[in-house]
Structures are given as C-alpha cells and as structure tokens.
C-alpha cells in the first residue's frame, strides 16, 4: 500500500499539469522479508515508513538521503540493519526500536557489532 499525502499540481510552460508530490508515507506490508539496499535511497519526500512485522533485514543505504523522513518504527523481527541505512536522514528525530534480537548492526566501520 502506498499512501500519498499532500499532492498538488503545477502548470508547466507548455500548459500541461505536472504533479508535485510533497509528502509520502509508505507502508511495507506483512509478508515482506527484507528491505533491499538502496530501496528508498534519495526519496526526498518520504516522511514516514511503517515496517511490517515480517521484515528481518534492512539493507545498506536502504533509506539514505531521505531528507524529510521524520520517524520510523523498527519491528522486533529485524535482526540486521545494514551500513548507512539511515545516512543523511536529517529530519529523523524519532526512531522506535523495541528490545530486539539483532545479530548484526553495522556501525559504519568495516566490522559488524
């Protein structure tokens, strides 16, 4: 399910309407097992993500460059978060991480912790 909020239209020089997306909320449904590397890379208008409880891993740079991403809840099922998964998410102020059973969390160095 992709939920789009605050969509407006702008008229270009040719007189054709051009859709402008201001904010995007995205739901990753149950049944999805992993979020691949760079899956949402540079989605500049992504503001929130709800991750389904079947996701086990978040890949490298999965959400990097999502400058408007404000909050994310990472479910208990996630055991691996890749390197730079949230790099350059300047608006990210709310990350909810329940007690987890992580096996791999990359800290930006060449080794996993």
C-alpha positions as CSV (number, residue, x, y, z in Angstrom):
1,X,0.0,0.0,0.0
2,X,1.4,3.4,-1.0
3,X,-0.3,6.3,0.7
4,X,0.3,9.7,-0.9
5,X,-0.5,12.8,1.0
6,X,-0.5,16.5,0.1
7,X,-0.4,16.1,-3.7
8,X,-0.7,19.3,-5.7
9,X,-0.4,20.3,-9.3
10,X,1.7,22.9,-11.1
11,X,1.2,24.2,-14.6
12,X,4.4,24.0,-16.7
13,X,5.3,26.4,-19.5
14,X,3.7,24.0,-22.1
15,X,0.4,24.4,-20.3
16,X,0.4,20.7,-19.1
17,X,-0.2,19.9,-15.5
18,X,2.8,18.5,-13.6
19,X,2.2,16.5,-10.4
20,X,4.2,17.6,-7.4
21,X,4.5,15.2,-4.5
22,X,5.1,17.0,-1.2
23,X,4.9,14.2,1.4
24,X,4.9,10.4,1.1
25,X,4.0,7.9,3.8
26,X,4.8,4.3,2.9
27,X,3.7,1.0,4.5
28,X,5.8,-2.1,4.0
29,X,3.2,-4.8,4.4
30,X,3.5,-8.1,6.4
31,X,4.9,-10.8,4.2
32,X,7.9,-8.7,3.1
33,X,11.1,-10.3,4.5
34,X,13.8,-7.7,3.7
35,X,14.2,-4.2,2.6
36,X,17.0,-4.3,0.0
37,X,19.9,-1.9,-0.1
38,X,19.1,1.5,-1.6
39,X,15.4,0.6,-1.7
40,X,14.3,4.1,-0.7
41,X,17.6,5.9,-1.4
42,X,17.2,9.6,-2.1
43,X,13.4,9.5,-1.7
44,X,13.5,13.2,-0.8
45,X,9.7,13.4,0.0
46,X,9.4,10.3,2.1
47,X,8.2,11.4,5.6
48,X,7.2,8.2,7.3
49,X,7.5,4.5,7.0
50,X,5.7,1.7,8.8
51,X,7.6,-1.6,8.5
52,X,5.6,-4.8,8.7
53,X,6.4,-7.4,11.4
54,X,7.8,-10.0,9.0
55,X,10.8,-7.8,7.9
56,X,14.1,-9.4,9.1
57,X,16.7,-7.2,7.5
58,X,17.2,-3.6,6.3
59,X,19.9,-3.3,3.7
60,X,22.8,-0.9,3.3
61,X,21.7,2.6,2.4
62,X,18.1,1.5,2.4
63,X,16.8,4.9,3.5
64,X,19.9,7.1,3.0
65,X,19.2,10.5,1.6
66,X,15.5,10.5,2.8
67,X,15.9,14.1,4.0
68,X,12.3,14.5,5.2
69,X,12.0,11.2,6.9
70,X,10.9,12.1,10.5
71,X,10.1,8.8,12.2
72,X,10.3,5.1,11.8
73,X,9.5,2.1,13.9
74,X,11.7,-0.9,13.5
75,X,9.9,-4.1,14.5
76,X,11.2,-6.8,16.7
77,X,11.6,-9.1,13.8
78,X,14.5,-7.1,12.3
79,X,17.8,-8.8,13.2
80,X,20.1,-6.9,10.7
81,X,20.5,-3.2,9.8
82,X,23.0,-2.5,7.1
83,X,25.6,0.1,6.9
84,X,24.5,3.7,6.4
85,X,20.8,2.6,6.4
86,X,19.7,6.0,7.6
87,X,22.6,8.2,6.4
88,X,21.7,11.8,5.6
89,X,18.2,11.5,7.1
90,X,18.4,15.0,8.5
91,X,14.9,15.2,9.8
92,X,14.9,11.8,11.5
93,X,14.2,12.5,15.1
94,X,12.0,9.6,16.2
95,X,13.3,6.0,15.9
96,X,11.4,3.4,17.8
97,X,13.4,0.2,18.3
98,X,11.8,-2.4,20.7
99,X,14.0,-4.8,22.6
100,X,15.4,-6.8,19.8
101,X,17.3,-9.9,18.8
102,X,19.7,-8.3,16.5
103,X,22.5,-10.3,15.1
104,X,24.1,-7.6,13.0
105,X,24.2,-3.9,13.4
106,X,26.7,-2.0,11.3
107,X,28.3,1.0,12.9
108,X,29.9,2.5,9.7
109,X,33.2,0.7,10.2
110,X,34.4,-2.3,8.3
111,X,33.2,-4.7,11.1
112,X,29.8,-5.5,12.4
113,X,28.9,-5.0,16.0
